[in-house]
Every structure is written in structure tokens, then in C-alpha cells.
Amino acid sequence: MIIAVDGPTASGKGTIAKALAAHFGLPHLDTGLLYRAVGRQVALNGGNPDDPADALVACAFPDSLLDDPELRSEASGGLASRVSVHPGVRQALYERQRAFATQPGGAVLDGRDIGTVIAPEAPAKLFVVASVSARAERRFKEMQAQGRAVALADIAADLEARDARDRSRVEAPLVAAADAVLLDTSDLNRDEAIAAAIAIVTKAASSC
């Protein structure tokens, strides 16, 4: 069974996807990490993330880059949003994501276009959302725990800008699949959000 978990940054989709993978015994892929790696590689190359050519070259990043803790930074997240608007980048990473999704037994993938582009045939699709204030607070606490000096207002502004880019891009914009179930985590704690997601997937699986 393929489980598609989409949604904006810091909505809780990554945490939910990992929990679903553990609960249902499926492999998990954080597709956003691939775009972060491309963005990070552009920076390491001294390139421009807004230049399609520089971004495409960065798609050849080494697998070892996926273990770089810098990929979890706000800077890498911003770079990921910028390189992801390029059709060439999305196509270069499409096959990698598609192969993971269609492996025998199924998989859980989280990102922004899993249910609409990567695995539109997925029987279980969640679109996880949360208010900008709730998401900014979560990311602020994460950054503080990592010892990163950040301002809550700056994080909120970055999230809004990233949302705008993701929703307005021509290729695979951030949008819920027509048959996705909306899960708003604004007022849910981690365990509540996971429980709600498991219930959604269990219901979808029973109707297959």
C-alpha cells in the first residue's frame, strides 16, 4: 500500500509519515530532503538556486549529502523551495521518488506533490496543514533545541514566503489531491496527530 502524506513546511507531515511507516511496517522517504540536498549542493557549488542550470547540475549530489545535518536548517529549506520551482529539477528527482513509491509491498512518502504527481494512485492520501503561527512556533522550538539563533518572526515570514512559492509554481504546486483527507494539526499534539493519521489510513486501507 502506498501512503502519500503532503502538506506545507512544519505542518507535522514528516513526523506523521515516519509514525505511519513504523505502524504499518513500510519504508519511508522524506522527499523534501532530496530537494534540500539539491539546494545545499547548489550552495556548495557556489551556484544560484534561482538559475535552472545551476539547480539541475546540483541534482547529481552524492548520497552522502543526505546525512548532512545542515539539510535540516532553515537556510536549506529556503534553498529547497527555490530549486523546486524548476521543471528540470522536478523531473530529475521524479524517477527516484517514483521507484521508491512503487516498490513491492508499498511505502510511505511525504512531500508536497506525492498524492498529485508522484503517486496519484495511492489509496491513502493525507494533506496535513497547520496555521502559520503554530508551524512557526514548532520550528522555533526545533531550532532552539539545535542551538540555532533564530527569531520567531523571521521563521513565520519565511514560512509564508515558502508557502507562496510552493503554491504558485507552475510545476506540481502545493495543493491537496482531490481525494486526499485534510488533517489540521494546529491544535493537536504529536500523539493526537499520529492517532488521527493512523485512523485515516486504516479506513482507507479497509475500503481498498
C-alpha positions in Angstrom: 0.0 0.0 0.0 1.3 3.5 -0.9 0.6 6.2 1.7 1.0 9.8 0.4 1.5 12.5 3.0 1.6 16.0 1.7 1.5 19.5 3.2 3.5 22.7 3.8 6.6 23.0 5.9 6.4 22.3 9.6 2.8 21.1 9.4 3.8 17.8 11.0 3.8 15.7 7.9 7.3 14.3 8.4 6.6 13.2 11.9 3.3 11.7 10.8 4.8 9.9 7.9 7.5 8.3 10.0 5.0 7.2 12.5 2.7 5.7 9.8 5.7 3.9 8.3 6.5 2.4 11.7 2.9 1.5 12.5 2.2 -0.2 9.1 5.7 -1.7 8.7 6.6 0.3 5.5 9.7 2.0 4.3 9.6 5.8 4.4 11.0 8.5 2.2 11.2 12.2 3.1 11.1 13.6 -0.5 11.7 17.1 0.8 15.2 16.0 1.9 16.0 15.4 -1.8 15.2 19.0 -2.7 17.1 20.2 0.3 20.1 18.3 -0.9 19.8 19.9 -4.3 19.6 23.3 -2.7 22.5 22.6 -0.4 24.6 21.3 -3.3 23.9 24.5 -5.3 25.3 26.5 -2.4 28.3 24.2 -2.1 28.9 24.7 -5.8 28.7 28.4 -5.4 25.8 28.5 -7.8 22.4 30.3 -7.9 19.4 28.3 -6.8 17.2 30.5 -9.0 19.2 29.5 -12.1 17.7 26.4 -13.7 21.1 25.2 -15.0 22.8 25.5 -11.6 20.0 23.7 -9.9 20.0 20.9 -12.5 23.7 20.3 -12.1 23.2 20.0 -8.3 20.7 17.1 -8.8 23.8 14.9 -9.1 24.5 15.4 -5.4 26.3 12.4 -3.7 24.1 10.2 -1.5 26.3 11.0 1.5 24.9 14.6 1.4 21.6 13.2 2.7 23.3 12.7 6.0 24.4 16.3 6.3 22.7 17.9 9.4 22.8 21.2 7.6 19.9 19.9 5.4 17.6 20.4 8.3 18.4 24.1 8.6 16.1 27.0 7.7 18.6 28.1 5.1 18.5 24.7 3.3 14.7 24.7 3.5 14.6 28.0 1.7 17.0 26.8 -0.9 14.9 23.7 -1.4 11.8 25.8 -2.1 13.7 27.9 -4.7 15.2 25.0 -6.6 11.9 23.0 -6.6 10.3 25.5 -8.9 12.5 24.4 -11.8 10.8 21.7 -14.0 14.2 20.1 -14.8 14.9 19.6 -11.1 11.5 18.0 -10.5 11.9 15.7 -13.5 15.4 14.7 -12.4 14.1 13.7 -8.9 10.7 12.2 -10.2 12.1 8.8 -11.2 13.9 8.4 -7.9 10.7 9.1 -5.9 8.5 7.0 -8.2 10.8 3.9 -7.9 10.6 4.2 -4.1 6.8 4.6 -4.1 6.2 1.6 -6.4 8.5 -0.9 -4.6 6.9 -4.3 -3.7 4.8 -4.1 -0.5 4.3 -0.3 -0.7 5.8 2.7 1.0 5.2 5.9 2.8 6.3 9.2 1.2 5.9 12.7 2.4 6.3 15.9 0.5 4.3 18.4 -1.4 3.2 16.6 -4.6 3.1 12.9 -3.6 -0.7 12.5 -4.0 -0.9 14.6 -7.1 2.2 13.8 -9.1 4.5 11.1 -7.6 1.9 8.5 -6.6 -1.6 9.7 -7.7 -2.8 6.1 -7.4 -2.0 5.9 -3.7 -5.1 4.6 -1.9 -4.3 6.5 1.3 -3.6 10.3 0.9 -3.3 12.8 3.7 -2.9 16.6 3.3 -1.5 17.8 6.6 -1.9 21.5 7.4 -1.5 23.9 10.3 -1.7 27.6 10.9 1.5 29.7 10.2 1.7 30.7 13.9 1.6 27.0 15.0 4.1 26.0 12.4 6.5 28.9 13.3 6.3 28.0 17.0 7.2 24.4 16.2 10.1 25.3 14.0 11.3 27.9 16.5 11.5 25.3 19.3 13.3 22.8 16.9 15.9 25.5 16.1 16.3 26.4 19.7 16.9 22.8 20.6 19.6 22.6 18.0 21.3 25.7 19.4 20.5 27.8 16.4 19.9 31.5 16.9 16.6 32.4 15.2 13.7 34.9 15.6 10.2 33.6 15.7 9.0 36.5 13.4 11.7 35.6 10.8 10.6 32.0 10.8 6.9 33.0 10.3 7.9 35.3 7.4 10.0 32.6 5.8 7.2 30.0 6.1 4.7 32.4 4.4 7.2 33.2 1.6 7.9 29.5 1.1 4.2 28.7 1.1 3.6 31.3 -1.6 6.4 29.9 -3.8 5.2 26.3 -3.4 1.6 27.1 -4.1 2.2 29.4 -7.1 4.9 27.3 -9.0 3.8 26.0 -12.4 5.2 22.6 -12.0 3.5 20.4 -9.3 2.2 23.2 -7.0 1.4 22.5 -3.4 -2.2 21.5 -3.5 -4.3 18.8 -1.9 -5.2 15.9 -4.2 -9.0 15.8 -4.8 -9.3 12.5 -2.8 -6.9 13.5 0.0 -8.1 13.7 3.6 -7.3 17.0 5.2 -5.7 16.8 8.6 -5.3 20.1 10.5 -2.7 19.7 13.3 -2.8 23.3 14.5 -4.3 22.3 17.9 -3.1 18.7 18.1 -0.1 17.4 19.9 2.2 14.8 18.4 0.3 11.7 19.7 -3.1 13.1 18.7 -1.9 13.9 15.2 -0.4 10.5 14.7 -3.5 8.7 16.1 -5.7 10.7 13.7 -3.5 9.9 10.7 -3.4 6.2 11.6 -7.2 6.2 11.7 -7.4 7.9 8.3 -5.1 5.3 6.7 -6.7 2.4 8.4 -10.1 3.5 7.0 -8.6 3.9 3.5 -7.0 0.5 3.6 -10.2 -1.2 4.6 -12.0 0.3 1.6 -9.4 -0.9 -0.9 
